[in-house]
Amino acid sequence: MYPSIKYTVVIIIAAFILVSCNNGLTMQRYFVEHQEAKNFLAQDVPISMLNIDESKLTAEQKEAYKSVERLNFLGYKTDSTNVNVYNSELAKVKTILKDEKYNELIDFSYNGAKIAVKYIGDEEADEFIIFGSSKDMGFGIIRVLGDDMSPEKIMTLGQLFESSNVDTSQFKDMMSFFK
């Protein structure tokens, strides 16, 4: 009887492992699968490449700056010839972002574009997603990756970018992508 109990336990563990594996599309997998696809632009920017002078930061700004490791951008540019593909890709991204692991921080419209900011985690997050879409231009996703980030730290970092002389040359491809 001992071998049958052992066999049953192995079957239960194997079934649990197979059921817990999620083969669904994740944001990270979406980025990897589309980084070299037609009409997509992918760019990774380590936060250190922004050349921010840390000696001029407040303690709060330093903490926010050090909580972010890198930014990943993926954009899809639309035109009159790829509207169906755009709609299909947009639906995939929206499906990913509907997953319950993404907490909504803010949702708003700006100059005809819809923008959503979401994060994974509770009080401390390891990933923020900034997603914007416009029927005229396409969509863009920025993954903000780091450790122990929080909405407050991200807001502080945003204010830091606005008020300091950040080297934005790393973002020129992203900025010109939608023009």
C-alpha positions in Angstrom: 0.0 0.0 0.0 2.9 2.3 0.6 3.8 2.6 -3.2 0.2 3.6 -4.0 0.3 6.5 -1.4 3.6 7.6 -2.8 2.2 7.4 -6.3 -0.9 9.4 -5.3 1.2 12.2 -3.7 3.4 12.5 -6.8 0.3 12.8 -9.0 -1.2 15.5 -6.7 2.0 17.5 -6.7 2.4 17.2 -10.5 -1.3 18.3 -11.0 -0.8 21.2 -8.7 2.3 22.4 -10.5 0.6 22.1 -13.9 -2.5 23.9 -12.8 -0.5 26.7 -11.1 1.6 27.4 -14.2 0.1 30.4 -16.1 0.6 30.2 -19.8 -1.5 33.3 -20.3 0.0 36.4 -21.8 1.8 38.7 -19.4 3.1 42.2 -20.0 6.7 41.0 -19.9 6.0 38.3 -22.4 4.1 40.8 -24.6 7.2 43.0 -24.6 9.5 40.2 -25.5 7.3 38.9 -28.3 6.8 42.3 -29.9 10.1 44.1 -29.4 11.2 43.5 -33.0 7.8 43.3 -34.7 6.8 45.6 -37.5 5.4 49.0 -36.4 6.7 48.5 -32.9 9.5 50.3 -31.1 11.1 48.9 -28.0 13.6 50.7 -25.8 15.1 49.9 -22.4 16.5 52.8 -20.4 18.4 52.2 -17.2 17.5 55.0 -14.8 21.2 55.8 -14.4 21.3 56.9 -18.0 19.2 59.9 -17.1 22.3 61.6 -15.6 20.6 63.0 -12.6 22.9 64.7 -10.1 22.0 62.9 -6.9 23.9 65.5 -4.8 21.2 68.0 -5.5 18.3 65.7 -4.5 16.4 65.8 -1.2 16.3 62.6 0.8 12.8 61.9 -0.4 13.8 62.4 -4.1 16.9 60.1 -3.6 14.8 57.4 -2.2 12.3 57.6 -5.1 15.2 57.7 -7.6 16.9 54.7 -6.1 13.7 52.7 -6.0 13.5 52.7 -9.9 16.0 50.5 -11.8 14.9 50.9 -15.4 12.2 51.9 -17.8 11.0 49.7 -20.7 9.1 51.3 -23.5 7.1 49.5 -26.2 5.1 51.5 -28.7 2.9 50.6 -31.6 2.5 53.2 -34.4 -0.8 53.1 -36.3 -1.7 54.5 -39.7 -4.5 53.9 -42.2 -3.0 50.7 -43.4 -2.8 48.8 -40.1 -6.0 49.7 -38.2 -7.1 46.1 -37.8 -3.7 45.1 -36.4 -3.7 48.1 -34.1 -7.1 47.2 -32.8 -6.0 43.5 -32.2 -2.8 44.5 -30.4 -4.7 47.1 -28.4 -7.2 44.5 -27.3 -4.3 42.2 -26.2 -2.8 44.9 -24.0 -6.1 45.8 -22.5 -6.8 42.1 -21.7 -3.4 41.9 -19.9 -4.1 45.0 -17.9 -7.5 43.7 -16.8 -5.7 41.0 -14.8 -6.5 41.4 -11.1 -2.8 41.7 -10.2 -2.8 45.2 -11.7 -4.1 47.8 -9.4 -5.4 51.0 -11.0 -3.7 54.2 -9.8 -5.2 56.7 -12.2 -7.1 56.8 -15.5 -7.5 60.0 -17.6 -7.7 61.5 -21.0 -5.2 64.0 -22.4 -5.4 65.6 -25.9 -7.5 62.8 -27.3 -5.3 60.0 -25.7 -6.5 57.7 -23.0 -3.9 57.1 -20.3 -3.9 54.6 -17.5 -1.4 54.1 -14.7 -1.4 50.7 -12.9 0.9 48.9 -10.6 1.6 45.4 -9.3 1.7 45.0 -5.5 0.2 46.5 -2.4 2.0 49.4 -0.7 5.4 48.6 -2.2 5.4 47.8 -5.9 8.0 46.2 -8.2 6.3 47.4 -11.4 4.3 50.3 -12.6 2.7 50.4 -16.1 1.9 53.6 -17.9 -0.3 52.9 -20.8 -1.5 55.5 -23.4 -3.4 55.0 -26.6 -4.8 57.2 -29.3 -6.6 56.1 -32.5 -4.6 58.6 -34.5 -1.1 57.7 -33.2 -1.1 54.3 -31.7 -0.3 53.2 -28.2 2.7 53.2 -25.9 3.5 51.2 -22.7 6.1 52.2 -20.2 7.1 49.6 -17.6 8.8 51.2 -14.6 10.7 48.5 -12.9 12.4 48.6 -9.5 12.2 47.6 -5.9 10.0 49.0 -3.1 8.4 51.6 -5.3 5.2 53.3 -4.2 2.8 55.6 -5.9 4.1 58.4 -3.8 7.7 57.7 -4.9 6.7 57.6 -8.5 4.9 61.0 -8.1 8.0 62.4 -6.5 10.1 61.1 -9.4 7.7 62.6 -11.9 8.0 66.0 -10.2 11.8 65.6 -10.2 11.9 65.0 -13.9 9.8 68.1 -14.5 11.9 70.4 -12.2 15.4 69.2 -13.1 17.5 69.3 -16.1 17.3 65.6 -17.0 19.1 64.3 -20.1 16.1 63.4 -22.3 18.3 62.3 -25.2 17.6 58.7 -24.2 13.9 59.3 -25.0 14.3 60.9 -28.4 13.2 57.7 -30.2 10.2 57.3 -28.0 9.2 61.0 -28.4 9.6 61.1 -32.1 7.9 57.7 -32.6 4.4 59.1 -32.4 5.1 62.3 -34.5 
